[in-house]
Amino acid sequence: MAPNTVVVTLEKAENISLIELNDPTAGSIFQEKQKAASPKQFTWVLLLKAHRVLACIPWLAVSLWTVFGSIRKRIASSDPNEEDPRYRGRLYRFIKAFLAVSVMALVIEIFAYFNKWDLSMVNPWEVQNLVQWSYMAWLNFRADYVAPVIVTLSRFCIVLFMIQSLDRLVQCLGCFWIKCKKLKPVVEGEPYDIEDGSSFPMVLVQIPMCNEKEVYEQSIAAACQLDWPKDRFLVQILDDSSDELLQHLIRDEVMSWKEKGANIVYRHRFIRTGYKAGNLKSAMACDYVKDYEFVAIFDADFQPNPDFLKLTIPHFKGKPDVGLVQARWSFVNKDENLLTRLQNINLCFHFEVEQQVNGLFLNFFGFNGTAGVWRIKALEDSGGWLERTTVEDMDIAVRAHLNGWKFVFLNDVKVLCELPESYEAYKKQQHRWHSGPMQLFRLCLPAILTSKISAWKKANLIFLFFLLRKLILPFYSFTLFCIILPLTMFIPEAELPSWVICHVPIVMSILNILPAPKSFPFLMPYLLFENTMSVTKFNAMISGLFQLGSAYEWVVTKKTGRASESDLLSLAERETKTLNEEKIQRRLSESGLEMLGKLNEQKEQRAPVVKKRNRIYRKELALAFLLLTAAARSLLSAQGIHFYYLLFQGLSFLVMGLDLIGEQVN
């Protein structure tokens, strides 16, 4: 073969061409062409990427313009007096003062930065003017007096943070152990004889409600359809509604189920004191309650499955010391919006980890107030329902535990309910849930110390159940991440390490999301959301601990009345003409005509309807601007992780403050 011959070999021509060059001259020519072509290709790649970036700019501009337009409308339509001043108070004034000082400090730091003042090594007598001398004096005072105080406080909060993280880790390990060993409560003895109705215990089913017109029909229907001998259970509808028309509607619904054969009664209190606790206490005072052994409690938006009683009541059999069987909640609207998705993460962890671990290893947990069955004797031995706090469910659980009663949690028995879809409703719910435990702790502490339970159970109640999970958690999360962290941007000598603000919180958030694995895409929004809610929880904890005004407020959480996951379409298909005619006939009864007359009277006398709209929350907005100010200051020090955390946390506070999360009202 000649030395200048070029041999081209093609293998698997349908897929790849392999070229072999035996001529060194030809090979060098090919390589030179390839080198010549590579700069052109690189230029085309850069142009293509630049085109893609430029194509995104109009979309980004339109999106930002839409967001700013929504913000402008929200601010323009807001009423400065619509937020209850009790939810602002002294904490709001403190945040505003902190924000004003931070803005002034930022202006000074920017001025010093652009004038390139490096006065740390300058002799005081060499300072050129009074402004520089004042700035140098502040630097010395900051390093000698302010920084040590901030460092001490931050270390204290970090210790609390690590203790709480350790507690959460231990709970997760307990849940992992339960999963590995497949541990769960078991039913002892033989099941109830289906053919012999008298073998089933007597059960009272209570549904307390107050002005919940969206959900009363579905909750009454679910309770009346429970699979239990009809003569062995009674449904009590405990209506505390102040709307007279709604009272007639609920009473009418009860009468319709009674005509169908359900054993159901309607109760309405004329003196509605004590909120839900007063309602339940009044119902338990009925003479016929002495004939019943157990009481199942459901809030108005809960829809138990027909087999609920058959799955829960048997856990009392052969266990005379069991006072409570608690079922898990399941949410019909968990995917409705971002707010409900984030709530679902929290509550899945609460039931899957906290309730299940405490139930199996300690036989104690906080009663959730609904979807549970109590042994009536346990309620009576513990003093019954008391009206002294807004968390009557936790109150009765603690007193029952002090009297030696054991609790059982059933993670595989789920009851359908709703999550609050608006930030306003969720904020009020969380305020009540975090102020009530502190009220209860003050009232129960003497009883805990003098009770006859073991020292270990006393320590668990005081240090873990109350202090760590109800007081320390909201305290350090607000103080450390919303106050100390932005403060350290202006006091660099007290800077927090990156593992405190980034690594450990992310690990804890991952542990929280594990019970709801489909929520992993929401990891970062969840982390920011939890820190944002810390201001509400901290304010509630303080108001409950020191008996401030808003601690005793009870606001019924707003419901939407979503039927089920199959929702209203399948329900409409199942409705028959006969059922519709029956409902029309019932509405034309004497009580229906009376109700119609009352409705017409109310329409004539009704005041102008106030349009519902999203609110502005000043406390969250003040914190948003505080964190964004601190983020701007961190840019001067080139603190990467601190800057990004403060930026995104500030934006999340801004979203909350403008009520852009959750239900949006047009």
C-alpha positions as CSV (number, residue, x, y, z in Angstrom):
1,M,0.0,0.0,0.0
2,A,1.4,3.5,-1.0
3,P,2.4,5.7,1.9
4,N,0.0,8.5,0.9
5,T,-3.0,6.2,0.6
6,V,-5.9,7.0,2.8
7,V,-7.9,4.1,4.0
8,V,-11.5,4.7,5.3
9,T,-13.2,1.9,7.2
10,L,-16.9,2.1,8.0
11,E,-18.3,-0.2,10.7
12,K,-22.0,-0.4,11.5
13,A,-22.8,2.4,9.1
14,E,-26.4,2.5,10.2
15,N,-25.4,3.9,13.6
16,I,-21.8,5.2,13.7
17,S,-19.1,5.9,11.2
18,L,-15.5,5.0,12.3
19,I,-12.8,6.7,10.2
20,E,-9.2,5.4,10.3
21,L,-6.5,7.6,8.8
22,N,-3.3,5.9,8.0
23,D,-1.9,8.9,6.2
24,P,-0.2,11.2,8.8
25,T,-0.4,14.2,6.4
26,A,-4.1,13.8,6.0
27,G,-4.5,13.4,9.7
28,S,-2.8,16.6,10.4
29,I,-5.0,18.4,7.8
30,F,-8.1,17.0,9.5
31,Q,-6.9,18.1,13.0
32,E,-6.2,21.6,11.6
33,K,-9.7,21.8,10.2
34,Q,-11.2,20.6,13.5
35,K,-9.2,23.3,15.4
36,A,-10.4,25.9,12.9
37,A,-14.0,24.9,13.3
38,S,-14.0,24.7,17.2
39,P,-13.8,28.6,17.8
40,K,-16.8,29.0,15.4
41,Q,-18.7,26.3,17.2
42,F,-17.9,27.8,20.6
43,T,-19.2,31.2,19.3
44,W,-22.4,29.7,18.0
45,V,-23.0,27.9,21.4
46,L,-22.5,31.3,23.2
47,L,-24.9,33.0,20.9
48,L,-27.5,30.2,21.4
49,K,-27.2,30.5,25.2
50,A,-27.4,34.3,25.0
51,H,-30.6,34.0,22.8
52,R,-32.2,31.7,25.4
53,V,-31.3,34.1,28.2
54,L,-32.8,37.1,26.2
55,A,-35.9,35.1,25.5
56,C,-36.5,34.6,29.2
57,I,-36.2,38.3,29.9
58,P,-39.7,39.3,28.6
59,W,-41.3,36.4,30.5
60,L,-39.5,37.4,33.7
61,A,-40.4,41.1,33.2
62,V,-44.1,40.2,32.7
63,S,-44.1,37.9,35.8
64,L,-42.5,40.6,37.9
65,W,-44.9,43.2,36.6
66,T,-47.8,40.9,37.5
67,V,-46.5,40.3,41.0
68,F,-45.9,44.0,41.6
69,G,-49.4,44.7,40.2
70,S,-50.9,42.2,42.7
71,I,-48.9,43.8,45.5
72,R,-50.0,47.3,44.6
73,K,-53.6,46.2,44.4
74,R,-53.3,44.4,47.7
75,I,-51.9,47.5,49.5
76,A,-54.4,49.8,47.8
77,S,-57.4,47.7,48.8
78,S,-56.3,47.1,52.4
79,D,-57.9,48.7,55.4
80,P,-55.3,50.0,57.9
81,N,-57.6,49.1,60.8
82,E,-58.8,45.7,59.6
83,E,-56.1,43.6,61.5
84,D,-56.9,43.1,65.2
85,P,-54.5,45.3,67.2
86,R,-54.3,42.5,69.8
87,Y,-52.3,40.5,67.3
88,R,-49.7,43.3,67.0
89,G,-49.1,44.9,70.4
90,R,-45.7,45.4,72.0
91,L,-43.9,42.9,69.8
92,Y,-45.0,44.8,66.7
93,R,-43.7,48.1,68.2
94,F,-40.4,46.4,69.1
95,I,-40.0,45.1,65.5
96,K,-40.7,48.5,64.0
97,A,-38.1,50.1,66.3
98,F,-35.6,47.4,65.4
99,L,-36.3,48.0,61.7
100,A,-35.7,51.8,62.0
101,V,-32.4,51.3,63.8
102,S,-31.3,48.7,61.2
103,V,-32.1,51.0,58.3
104,M,-30.0,53.8,60.0
105,A,-27.2,51.4,60.6
106,L,-27.3,50.2,57.0
107,V,-27.0,53.8,55.7
108,I,-24.0,54.4,57.9
109,E,-22.3,51.1,56.9
110,I,-22.9,51.8,53.2
111,F,-21.4,55.3,53.6
112,A,-18.4,53.9,55.4
113,Y,-18.0,51.1,52.8
114,F,-17.9,53.5,49.8
115,N,-15.5,55.9,51.6
116,K,-13.3,52.9,52.4
117,W,-13.0,53.5,56.1
118,D,-10.9,50.9,57.7
119,L,-10.5,52.4,61.1
120,S,-9.7,49.2,63.1
121,M,-5.9,49.9,62.9
122,V,-6.0,53.7,63.1
123,N,-4.8,55.6,66.1
124,P,-7.6,57.7,67.6
125,W,-5.4,60.9,67.3
126,E,-5.0,60.3,63.6
127,V,-8.7,60.5,62.8
128,Q,-9.5,63.3,60.4
129,N,-13.0,64.4,61.4
130,L,-15.7,64.0,64.0
131,V,-17.8,61.6,61.8
132,Q,-14.9,59.2,61.5
133,W,-14.1,59.5,65.2
134,S,-17.8,58.7,66.1
135,Y,-17.8,55.7,63.7
136,M,-14.5,54.4,65.3
137,A,-16.0,54.8,68.8
138,W,-19.0,52.8,67.7
139,L,-16.8,50.0,66.4
140,N,-14.9,49.8,69.7
141,F,-18.1,49.9,71.8
142,R,-19.7,47.2,69.6
143,A,-16.7,44.9,69.9
144,D,-16.3,45.4,73.7
145,Y,-19.8,45.5,75.0
146,V,-22.5,44.7,72.4
147,A,-20.9,41.6,70.8
148,P,-20.4,39.6,74.0
149,V,-24.0,40.0,74.9
150,I,-25.2,38.9,71.5
151,V,-22.8,36.0,71.5
152,T,-24.0,34.8,74.9
153,L,-27.7,35.0,73.8
154,S,-27.0,33.3,70.5
155,R,-25.1,30.4,72.2
156,F,-28.1,30.0,74.6
157,C,-30.5,29.8,71.7
158,I,-28.2,27.4,69.8
159,V,-28.1,25.1,72.8
160,L,-31.9,25.1,72.9
161,F,-32.0,24.5,69.1
162,M,-29.7,21.5,69.4
163,I,-31.7,20.0,72.3
164,Q,-34.9,20.3,70.4
165,S,-33.3,18.9,67.2
166,L,-32.0,15.9,69.3
167,D,-35.6,15.4,70.6
168,R,-36.9,15.3,67.1
169,L,-34.2,12.9,66.0
170,V,-35.0,10.5,68.8
171,Q,-38.7,10.6,67.9
172,C,-37.8,9.8,64.3
173,L,-35.6,6.9,65.4
174,G,-38.6,5.7,67.5
175,C,-40.8,5.9,64.4
176,F,-38.2,4.0,62.3
177,W,-38.1,1.3,65.0
178,I,-41.9,1.0,64.9
179,K,-41.8,0.6,61.1
180,C,-39.0,-2.0,61.2
181,K,-40.6,-4.1,63.9
182,K,-44.1,-3.5,62.5
183,L,-45.4,-2.5,66.0
184,K,-48.9,-1.4,66.5
185,P,-51.7,-1.7,69.0
186,V,-53.5,-5.0,69.0
187,V,-57.0,-5.9,70.0
188,E,-57.3,-8.4,72.8
189,G,-60.1,-11.0,73.1
190,E,-62.8,-12.0,70.6
191,P,-64.6,-9.5,68.4
192,Y,-68.1,-8.5,69.1
193,D,-70.8,-10.9,68.0
194,I,-72.5,-9.4,64.9
195,E,-75.7,-11.4,65.4
196,D,-76.0,-10.4,69.1
197,G,-76.5,-6.6,69.2
198,S,-76.5,-6.6,73.0
199,S,-72.8,-7.6,73.0
200,F,-71.9,-4.2,71.5
201,P,-71.2,-1.5,74.2
202,M,-73.3,1.7,74.3
203,V,-71.6,4.6,72.5
204,L,-72.4,8.3,72.5
205,V,-71.4,10.2,69.4
206,Q,-71.0,14.0,69.9
207,I,-70.6,16.6,67.1
208,P,-70.1,20.1,68.6
209,M,-70.5,22.9,66.1
210,C,-70.8,26.7,66.0
211,N,-72.0,28.6,62.9
212,E,-70.5,26.1,60.6
213,K,-73.1,26.1,57.8
214,E,-70.7,24.7,55.2
215,V,-70.1,21.4,56.8
216,Y,-73.0,20.5,59.1
217,E,-74.8,18.3,56.6
218,Q,-71.9,16.0,55.7
219,S,-70.8,15.6,59.4
220,I,-74.3,14.6,60.5
221,A,-74.7,12.2,57.6
222,A,-71.3,10.5,58.3
223,A,-72.2,10.1,62.0
224,C,-75.6,8.7,61.3
225,Q,-74.2,6.1,58.9
226,L,-71.7,4.6,61.4
227,D,-71.8,0.8,61.2
228,W,-73.0,0.0,64.8
229,P,-76.3,-1.4,66.1
230,K,-78.8,1.4,65.9
231,D,-80.0,0.9,69.4
232,R,-76.5,0.9,70.8
233,F,-75.4,4.4,69.8
234,L,-76.8,7.9,70.0
235,V,-75.7,10.9,68.0
236,Q,-75.8,14.3,69.8
237,I,-75.7,17.4,67.6
238,L,-74.4,20.1,70.0
239,D,-75.2,23.3,68.2
240,D,-73.8,26.5,69.6
241,S,-74.7,28.6,66.5
242,S,-75.7,32.2,67.1
243,D,-77.4,32.4,63.7
244,E,-81.1,31.6,64.2
245,L,-81.7,30.6,60.6
246,L,-78.7,28.2,60.7
247,Q,-80.2,26.7,63.9
248,H,-83.4,25.9,62.0
249,L,-81.4,24.3,59.1
250,I,-79.4,22.1,61.5
251,R,-82.6,21.1,63.4
252,D,-84.3,20.3,60.1
253,E,-81.4,18.1,59.0
254,V,-81.5,16.2,62.4
255,M,-85.2,15.6,62.0
256,S,-84.8,14.2,58.5
257,W,-82.2,11.7,59.8
258,K,-84.5,10.8,62.7
259,E,-87.3,10.0,60.2
260,K,-84.9,7.7,58.4
261,G,-84.4,5.7,61.6
262,A,-81.2,7.3,63.0
263,N,-81.0,7.6,66.8
264,I,-80.1,11.3,66.9
265,V,-80.9,14.3,69.1
266,Y,-80.4,18.1,68.7
267,R,-79.2,20.3,71.5
268,H,-78.8,24.1,71.6
269,R,-77.6,26.1,74.6
270,F,-79.2,29.4,75.3
271,I,-76.2,30.5,77.5
272,R,-73.2,29.7,75.4
273,T,-70.3,30.0,77.8
274,G,-67.0,28.2,77.8
275,Y,-66.8,27.7,74.0
276,K,-66.3,24.0,73.0
277,A,-65.5,22.8,76.5
278,G,-68.8,24.4,77.8
279,N,-70.7,22.8,75.0
280,L,-69.3,19.3,75.8
281,K,-69.7,19.8,79.5
282,S,-73.4,20.7,79.1
283,A,-74.0,17.6,76.9
284,M,-72.4,15.2,79.4
285,A,-74.8,16.5,82.1
286,C,-77.8,14.9,80.3
287,D,-79.5,12.1,82.4
288,Y,-79.3,9.5,79.6
289,V,-75.4,9.7,79.4
290,K,-75.2,7.4,82.4
291,D,-76.4,4.6,80.1
292,Y,-73.4,4.9,77.8
293,E,-69.9,3.6,78.3
294,F,-67.9,5.4,75.6
295,V,-68.2,8.8,73.8
296,A,-66.8,9.5,70.3
297,I,-66.2,13.2,69.5
298,F,-66.0,14.7,66.0
299,D,-65.7,18.3,65.0
300,A,-68.1,19.6,62.4
301,D,-65.8,19.1,59.4
302,F,-64.9,15.5,60.2
303,Q,-66.4,12.6,58.3
304,P,-65.6,9.2,59.9
305,N,-65.9,6.1,57.8
306,P,-68.7,3.7,58.6
307,D,-66.3,1.3,60.3
308,F,-64.8,3.9,62.6
309,L,-66.4,2.5,65.8
310,K,-65.6,-1.1,64.9
311,L,-61.9,-0.2,64.5
312,T,-61.6,1.9,67.7
313,I,-64.0,0.5,70.4
314,P,-62.4,-3.0,70.4
315,H,-59.1,-1.5,71.7
316,F,-60.9,-0.9,75.0
317,K,-61.8,-4.5,75.4
318,G,-59.9,-6.3,78.1
319,K,-58.0,-3.1,78.9
320,P,-59.8,-1.3,81.8
321,D,-56.9,1.2,82.2
322,V,-57.3,2.5,78.6
323,G,-59.1,5.9,78.7
324,L,-58.6,7.2,75.1
325,V,-58.3,5.8,71.6
326,Q,-57.2,8.4,69.1
327,A,-57.5,8.1,65.3
328,R,-55.4,9.9,62.7
329,W,-56.6,12.8,60.6
330,S,-56.7,12.7,56.8
331,F,-57.2,15.8,54.7
332,V,-59.5,16.3,51.8
333,N,-57.9,19.5,50.6
334,K,-54.2,18.9,51.2
335,D,-53.3,19.7,47.6
336,E,-55.6,22.8,47.3
337,N,-52.8,25.4,47.5
338,L,-49.3,25.9,48.9
339,L,-50.5,26.7,52.4
340,T,-52.5,23.4,52.7
341,R,-49.5,21.4,51.3
342,L,-47.2,22.9,54.0
343,Q,-49.8,22.2,56.7
344,N,-50.0,18.6,55.5
345,I,-46.3,18.2,56.1
346,N,-46.5,19.4,59.7
347,L,-49.6,17.3,60.6
348,C,-48.3,14.2,58.9
349,F,-45.2,14.4,61.1
350,H,-47.3,15.1,64.2
351,F,-49.4,12.0,63.7
352,E,-46.9,9.6,62.1
353,V,-44.1,10.4,64.5
354,E,-45.1,12.4,67.6
355,Q,-48.5,10.8,68.4
356,Q,-47.5,7.2,67.3
357,V,-44.2,7.2,69.2
358,N,-45.6,8.7,72.4
359,G,-48.6,6.4,72.2
360,L,-46.6,3.2,71.8
361,F,-43.7,3.9,74.2
362,L,-45.3,6.2,76.8
363,N,-49.1,5.5,76.5
364,F,-49.6,9.3,76.6
365,F,-50.1,12.0,74.0
366,G,-52.2,15.1,73.6
367,F,-55.8,14.5,72.7
368,N,-56.4,16.1,69.3
369,G,-59.9,17.3,70.3
370,T,-61.7,15.2,67.6
371,A,-61.6,11.8,65.9
372,G,-61.2,10.1,69.3
373,V,-63.1,7.8,71.6
374,W,-63.1,8.4,75.4
375,R,-64.1,6.0,78.1
376,I,-66.7,8.0,80.0
377,K,-65.4,6.8,83.3
378,A,-62.0,8.3,82.4
379,L,-63.6,11.6,81.7
380,E,-65.5,11.6,85.0
381,D,-62.5,10.5,87.1
382,S,-60.4,13.3,85.6
383,G,-62.9,16.0,86.4
384,G,-64.7,16.3,83.1
385,W,-64.5,19.1,80.6
386,L,-63.2,22.4,82.1
387,E,-63.6,25.9,80.6
388,R,-60.4,27.3,82.0
389,T,-58.3,27.3,78.7
390,T,-58.8,27.3,74.9
391,V,-57.2,23.9,74.7
392,E,-59.8,21.8,76.5
393,D,-58.6,18.7,74.7
394,M,-55.0,18.9,76.0
395,D,-56.4,19.8,79.4
396,I,-58.5,16.7,79.8
397,A,-55.6,14.5,78.4
398,V,-53.1,15.8,81.0
399,R,-55.5,15.3,83.9
400,A,-56.4,11.8,82.7
401,H,-52.7,11.0,82.4
402,L,-52.2,12.2,86.0
403,N,-55.0,9.9,87.1
404,G,-53.2,6.9,85.6
405,W,-55.2,6.4,82.4
406,K,-53.5,5.1,79.3
407,F,-53.9,6.2,75.7
408,V,-53.9,4.3,72.4
409,F,-53.1,5.9,69.0
410,L,-54.2,4.2,65.8
411,N,-52.1,5.4,62.9
412,D,-54.0,3.2,60.4
413,V,-57.5,4.5,61.2
414,K,-58.0,7.8,59.4
415,V,-60.8,10.4,59.5
416,L,-61.4,12.8,56.7
417,C,-61.4,16.5,57.5
418,E,-60.3,19.9,56.2
419,L,-57.3,22.1,56.5
420,P,-57.6,25.9,56.7
421,E,-57.2,27.3,53.2
422,S,-56.6,31.0,54.0
423,Y,-53.7,32.4,55.9
424,E,-56.1,34.4,58.1
425,A,-57.8,31.2,59.3
426,Y,-54.6,29.3,59.8
427,K,-52.9,32.2,61.7
428,K,-55.9,32.4,64.2
429,Q,-55.9,28.6,64.6
430,Q,-52.1,28.5,65.3
431,H,-52.5,31.4,67.8
432,R,-55.0,29.4,69.8
433,W,-53.0,26.2,69.6
434,H,-49.9,27.8,70.9
435,S,-51.4,30.2,73.6
436,G,-53.6,27.5,75.2
437,P,-50.7,25.1,76.2
438,M,-49.0,27.9,78.1
439,Q,-52.2,28.7,79.9
440,L,-52.6,25.1,80.8
441,F,-48.9,24.7,81.9
442,R,-49.4,27.5,84.4
443,L,-52.6,25.9,85.8
444,C,-51.4,22.2,85.7
445,L,-47.8,22.6,87.1
446,P,-48.8,22.3,90.8
447,A,-51.0,19.2,90.0
448,I,-48.2,17.6,88.1
449,L,-45.7,18.1,90.9
450,T,-48.1,16.7,93.5
451,S,-49.5,13.8,91.5
452,K,-48.7,10.1,92.2
453,I,-47.3,9.3,88.8
454,S,-43.6,8.3,88.5
455,A,-40.8,10.9,88.4
456,W,-40.0,9.9,84.8
457,K,-43.6,10.7,83.7
458,K,-43.5,14.0,85.6
459,A,-40.2,15.0,83.9
460,N,-41.7,14.0,80.5
461,L,-44.7,16.2,81.1
462,I,-42.9,19.2,82.3
463,F,-39.7,19.2,80.3
464,L,-40.6,17.5,77.0
465,F,-44.4,17.9,76.6
466,F,-44.7,21.5,77.8
467,L,-41.4,23.3,78.0
468,L,-39.4,21.8,75.0
469,R,-42.2,21.4,72.5
470,K,-44.6,24.2,73.5
471,L,-42.3,26.9,74.9
472,I,-38.7,26.5,73.8
473,L,-39.5,25.7,70.1
474,P,-41.3,29.0,69.3
475,F,-38.9,30.9,71.5
476,Y,-35.6,29.9,69.9
477,S,-37.0,29.8,66.3
478,F,-38.2,33.4,66.5
479,T,-35.3,34.8,68.6
480,L,-32.5,33.0,66.8
481,F,-33.6,33.3,63.2
482,C,-35.7,36.5,63.2
483,I,-33.9,38.7,65.7
484,I,-30.3,37.5,66.4
485,L,-29.4,36.5,62.9
486,P,-30.3,40.0,61.3
487,L,-28.7,41.6,64.3
488,T,-25.4,39.8,63.7
489,M,-25.2,41.3,60.2
490,F,-24.6,44.7,61.9
491,I,-22.4,43.1,64.6
492,P,-19.9,40.9,62.7
493,E,-18.1,39.9,65.8
494,A,-21.1,37.8,66.8
495,E,-21.7,36.1,63.4
496,L,-23.6,32.8,63.5
497,P,-21.9,29.8,62.0
498,S,-23.3,28.5,58.7
499,W,-24.3,25.1,60.2
500,V,-26.8,26.8,62.5
501,I,-28.6,28.7,59.7
502,C,-28.3,26.1,56.9
503,H,-27.1,22.6,57.6
504,V,-29.0,21.6,60.7
505,P,-32.3,23.3,59.7
506,I,-32.2,21.5,56.4
507,V,-31.6,18.1,58.1
508,M,-34.5,18.8,60.5
509,S,-36.8,19.8,57.6
510,I,-35.9,16.6,55.8
511,L,-36.8,14.6,58.9
512,N,-40.2,16.5,59.1
513,I,-41.0,15.7,55.5
514,L,-40.2,12.0,55.7
515,P,-43.7,11.0,56.8
516,A,-45.0,12.8,53.6
517,P,-42.5,11.8,51.0
518,K,-44.5,13.3,48.1
519,S,-43.8,16.7,49.6
520,F,-40.0,16.6,49.1
521,P,-40.2,19.3,46.3
522,F,-41.5,21.7,49.0
523,L,-38.5,21.3,51.3
524,M,-37.2,24.8,51.0
525,P,-40.6,26.5,51.1
526,Y,-41.4,24.4,54.2
527,L,-38.2,25.5,55.9
528,L,-39.0,29.2,55.2
529,F,-42.7,28.8,56.1
530,E,-41.9,27.3,59.5
531,N,-39.5,30.2,60.3
532,T,-42.1,32.7,59.1
533,M,-44.8,31.2,61.3
534,S,-42.5,31.5,64.3
535,V,-43.6,35.1,64.9
536,T,-47.2,34.0,65.3
537,K,-46.3,31.1,67.6
538,F,-43.9,33.2,69.7
539,N,-46.5,35.9,70.2
540,A,-49.2,33.3,71.1
541,M,-46.8,31.6,73.5
542,I,-46.0,34.9,75.3
543,S,-49.7,35.9,75.5
544,G,-50.7,32.5,77.0
545,L,-47.8,32.4,79.4
546,F,-48.5,35.9,80.8
547,Q,-52.3,35.8,80.4
548,L,-52.5,38.6,77.8
549,G,-55.8,39.6,76.2
550,S,-55.7,37.5,73.0
551,A,-54.8,34.3,74.9
552,Y,-58.5,33.7,75.8
553,E,-59.9,34.3,72.3
554,W,-61.6,31.4,70.5
555,V,-62.2,31.8,66.8
556,V,-63.9,28.9,64.9
557,T,-61.7,27.9,62.0
558,K,-63.3,28.7,58.7
559,K,-64.5,25.7,56.7
560,T,-65.2,25.3,53.0
561,G,-67.4,22.2,53.1
562,R,-65.4,20.1,50.6
563,A,-67.2,16.7,50.4
564,S,-64.5,14.1,49.8
565,E,-61.8,13.2,47.3
566,S,-64.4,12.0,44.9
567,D,-66.0,15.4,45.5
568,L,-69.3,16.8,44.3
569,L,-69.5,15.3,40.8
570,S,-70.0,11.7,41.9
571,L,-72.3,12.9,44.6
572,A,-74.5,14.7,42.1
573,E,-74.7,11.6,40.0
574,R,-75.9,9.5,42.9
575,E,-78.7,12.0,43.7
576,T,-82.0,10.5,42.5
577,K,-85.2,12.3,41.7
578,T,-86.9,10.7,44.6
579,L,-84.4,12.1,47.0
580,N,-84.8,15.5,45.6
581,E,-88.6,15.4,45.8
582,E,-88.3,14.2,49.4
583,K,-86.0,17.1,50.2
584,I,-88.4,19.6,48.6
585,Q,-91.3,18.1,50.6
586,R,-89.4,18.4,53.8
587,R,-88.5,22.1,53.0
588,L,-92.2,22.8,52.6
589,S,-93.1,21.5,56.0
590,E,-94.4,23.8,58.7
591,S,-90.9,24.3,60.1
592,G,-89.6,25.0,56.6
593,L,-92.2,27.7,56.0
594,E,-91.4,29.3,59.3
595,M,-87.7,29.2,58.3
596,L,-88.5,30.7,54.9
597,G,-90.3,33.6,56.7
598,K,-87.4,34.2,58.9
599,L,-85.1,34.2,55.9
600,N,-87.2,36.9,54.2
601,E,-87.2,39.0,57.3
602,Q,-83.5,38.8,57.6
603,K,-83.0,39.8,53.9
604,E,-85.2,42.9,54.5
605,Q,-83.3,43.9,57.7
606,R,-79.8,42.8,56.5
607,A,-77.0,45.4,56.6
608,P,-74.9,46.0,53.5
609,V,-72.6,43.0,52.8
610,V,-69.0,43.7,53.4
611,K,-66.8,42.2,50.7
612,K,-64.3,39.7,51.9
613,R,-60.7,40.4,50.9
614,N,-57.2,39.3,51.7
615,R,-55.5,41.3,54.5
616,I,-52.3,43.0,55.1
617,Y,-50.3,41.7,58.2
618,R,-48.0,44.5,59.4
619,K,-45.9,42.4,61.8
620,E,-44.9,40.1,59.0
621,L,-44.2,43.0,56.7
622,A,-42.0,44.7,59.3
623,L,-40.0,41.5,59.7
624,A,-39.7,41.2,55.9
625,F,-38.1,44.6,55.6
626,L,-35.9,43.9,58.6
627,L,-34.5,40.7,57.1
628,L,-34.1,42.3,53.7
629,T,-32.2,45.2,55.3
630,A,-29.9,42.7,57.0
631,A,-29.5,40.9,53.7
632,A,-28.3,44.2,52.1
633,R,-25.9,44.6,54.9
634,S,-24.5,41.1,54.5
635,L,-23.6,42.0,50.9
636,L,-21.0,44.5,52.2
637,S,-19.3,41.6,54.1
638,A,-19.7,39.1,51.2
639,Q,-21.4,36.6,53.5
640,G,-22.9,34.2,50.9
641,I,-25.0,31.8,52.9
642,H,-26.2,34.5,55.3
643,F,-27.2,36.7,52.4
644,Y,-29.2,34.0,50.6
645,Y,-30.9,32.9,53.8
646,L,-31.9,36.5,54.8
647,L,-33.0,37.3,51.3
648,F,-35.3,34.3,50.8
649,Q,-36.6,34.4,54.4
650,G,-37.4,38.1,54.0
651,L,-39.3,37.4,50.8
652,S,-41.3,34.7,52.5
653,F,-42.2,37.1,55.3
654,L,-43.2,39.6,52.5
655,V,-45.5,36.9,50.9
656,M,-47.1,36.2,54.2
657,G,-47.5,39.9,55.1
658,L,-49.3,40.6,51.8
659,D,-51.4,37.4,52.3
660,L,-50.3,36.0,49.0
661,I,-50.2,32.5,50.3
662,G,-53.3,30.4,50.6
663,E,-56.8,31.3,49.5
664,Q,-56.9,34.4,47.3
665,V,-60.2,36.4,47.2
666,N,-61.0,38.2,44.0
